[in-house]
Amino acid sequence: MTAESAPKWRRLEPDERREQIFKCAAQLFGERPYAEVSTSDIAARAGVARGLINHYFGTKRELYLAVVKRALTVPHVAVAQLPSGSVEERTDAAVEWFLDMVSKQEKMWLAAITPEGIGRDLEVEQIVDEADRRSADRVLEAMGFAEDDPRWEQLNALVRAYGGMVKAAGREWLVRGTLSREQVHKLLSTQLLTLVTDVLPQISPA
């Protein structure tokens, strides 16, 4: 067998194969509306048999919902990676991590935060709401707030409100091009610092 005729694929471990399928699905869902992406498209992009998609993820819809959830949720590892410095350093690093994450999955992130991109239905709404709540939890954790704080629900709600501005700023940067990444970074880090140092500490338990 010549080098030219040798297979270009290699055997992957199950976790690697699952992640490969997931990433290809995220790319396609970011490029096209949900209805225009088939499991055959995903399988072709990933270079796998279509049956593997069902094996690892179930239906196309289940895979789609998993992709949306990951695109919008800040993971625990993001908190662990933050520097153990001042609150200014941590807010700046947190925003930098977020902008890096968005840059790597720009199309899928935009599809997930845009009503036209995710097809508004109850199940998707619930996933978006839960992702926003969990991400707000991670922000509070990163900024040193304890989850047993009696004000937690109010603090979480305020961070989710900040998250609305984050999504709007992301669209100005990535879709409209009216703001640069540097400008978005400055806006988000300054507002997060103000939220953490001036607003949240003044909240009284409901």
C-alpha positions in Angstrom: 0.0 0.0 0.0 1.4 3.4 -1.0 1.4 6.5 1.2 -1.2 8.0 -1.2 -3.6 5.0 -0.9 -3.2 4.6 2.9 -6.2 5.5 5.0 -6.1 9.1 6.3 -8.0 8.2 9.5 -6.7 6.7 12.7 -8.5 4.7 15.4 -9.8 6.9 18.1 -10.7 6.0 21.7 -14.4 6.3 22.4 -14.1 9.6 24.3 -12.0 11.1 21.5 -14.4 10.0 18.9 -17.4 11.3 20.9 -15.6 14.7 21.2 -14.8 14.7 17.5 -18.5 14.2 16.6 -19.5 16.8 19.1 -17.1 19.5 17.7 -18.2 18.7 14.1 -21.9 19.1 15.1 -21.1 22.4 16.8 -19.5 23.7 13.7 -22.5 22.7 11.5 -25.1 24.0 13.9 -23.2 27.3 14.0 -23.0 27.5 10.2 -26.6 26.5 9.4 -30.1 26.6 11.0 -30.9 23.4 13.0 -33.4 22.2 10.4 -30.8 22.3 7.6 -28.3 20.1 9.5 -28.8 16.3 9.2 -27.1 13.5 11.1 -25.7 12.4 7.7 -24.1 15.9 7.4 -22.6 15.5 10.9 -21.4 12.0 10.2 -19.7 13.1 7.0 -18.0 16.1 8.6 -16.7 13.8 11.4 -15.8 11.0 9.1 -17.9 8.4 11.0 -20.8 6.1 10.4 -24.2 7.8 11.1 -25.0 5.1 13.6 -22.2 6.3 15.9 -24.1 9.6 16.4 -27.1 7.7 17.7 -24.8 5.5 19.8 -23.0 8.4 21.6 -25.7 11.1 21.6 -29.1 9.6 20.8 -31.1 11.8 18.4 -30.0 14.8 16.4 -32.0 17.0 18.8 -30.3 15.5 21.9 -26.9 16.3 20.3 -28.0 19.8 19.4 -29.2 20.5 23.0 -25.9 19.3 24.4 -24.0 21.6 22.0 -26.1 24.6 23.0 -25.6 23.8 26.7 -21.8 23.6 26.4 -21.7 26.8 24.3 -23.4 28.8 27.0 -22.1 27.3 30.2 -18.9 28.5 32.0 -17.2 25.4 33.4 -15.6 24.9 36.8 -12.2 24.7 35.1 -12.4 28.3 34.1 -12.6 29.3 37.8 -9.6 27.0 38.7 -7.5 28.7 36.0 -7.9 32.2 37.3 -5.0 33.9 39.1 -5.1 34.2 42.9 -4.5 37.9 42.8 -6.6 41.0 43.4 -10.2 41.2 42.4 -9.1 43.5 39.6 -6.7 40.9 38.2 -9.4 38.1 38.6 -12.1 40.1 36.8 -9.7 41.0 34.0 -8.6 37.3 33.6 -12.2 36.1 33.8 -13.2 38.3 30.9 -10.1 37.4 28.9 -10.9 33.7 29.4 -14.5 34.3 28.2 -13.5 36.2 25.1 -11.0 33.5 24.2 -13.8 30.9 24.6 -16.2 32.8 22.4 -13.5 33.3 19.8 -13.0 29.6 19.5 -16.6 28.8 19.0 -17.9 32.0 17.6 -20.6 30.7 15.2 -22.1 28.3 17.7 -22.1 30.8 20.5 -23.8 33.4 18.4 -26.4 30.8 17.2 -27.0 29.8 20.9 -27.6 33.4 22.1 -29.7 34.5 19.1 -33.4 33.6 19.1 -33.4 32.9 15.3 -30.4 30.6 15.7 -31.7 28.3 18.4 -35.4 28.0 17.5 -37.4 29.2 20.6 -39.1 26.3 22.3 -39.6 25.3 25.9 -36.7 22.7 26.1 -34.2 25.1 24.5 -35.4 27.9 26.8 -34.9 25.8 29.8 -31.3 24.8 28.7 -30.5 28.5 28.1 -31.9 29.6 31.4 -30.0 26.8 33.3 -26.8 27.6 31.4 -27.1 31.3 32.4 -27.8 30.3 36.0 -24.8 28.0 36.2 -22.5 30.5 34.5 -23.6 33.1 37.0 -22.8 30.6 39.8 -19.2 30.3 38.4 -18.8 34.0 38.2 -19.8 34.4 41.9 -17.5 31.5 42.8 -14.6 33.1 40.9 -15.2 36.4 42.7 -15.1 34.8 46.2 -18.8 34.6 47.1 -19.9 31.5 49.0 -22.8 29.4 47.8 -24.4 29.4 51.3 -24.7 33.2 51.2 -28.4 33.9 52.0 -28.4 36.4 49.2 -27.3 33.9 46.6 -30.4 34.0 44.4 -30.4 37.8 44.3 -26.6 37.8 43.5 -27.1 35.2 40.8 -29.9 37.3 39.3 -27.7 40.4 39.2 -24.9 38.5 37.5 -27.5 37.1 35.0 -28.5 40.7 34.2 -24.9 41.5 33.6 -24.8 38.5 31.3 -27.4 40.1 29.1 -25.0 43.0 28.5 -22.2 40.4 27.8 -24.3 38.8 25.0 -25.2 42.3 23.6 -21.6 43.3 23.6 -20.6 40.0 21.9 -23.0 40.7 19.1 -21.6 44.2 18.6 -18.1 42.8 18.4 -18.7 39.6 16.3 -21.7 40.4 14.2 -21.8 44.2 13.7 -18.1 44.9 14.1 -18.9 48.2 15.9 -16.7 47.3 18.9 -13.2 45.8 18.9 -12.3 42.9 21.2 -10.2 45.3 23.2 -13.2 47.6 23.7 -15.5 44.8 24.7 -12.8 43.5 27.1 -12.6 47.0 28.7 -16.4 47.3 28.9 -17.0 43.9 30.4 -14.1 43.9 32.9 -14.9 47.4 34.1 -18.6 46.6 34.6 -17.8 43.2 36.3 -15.5 44.9 38.7 -18.1 47.5 39.5 -20.7 44.8 40.0 -18.5 42.8 42.3 -17.0 45.6 44.4 -19.8 48.2 44.5 -23.2 46.5 43.8 -23.2 43.0 45.1 -21.8 43.8 48.6 -24.7 46.2 49.2 -27.4 43.6 48.5 -29.4 42.7 51.6 -31.1 39.3 52.0 -34.7 39.2 50.6 
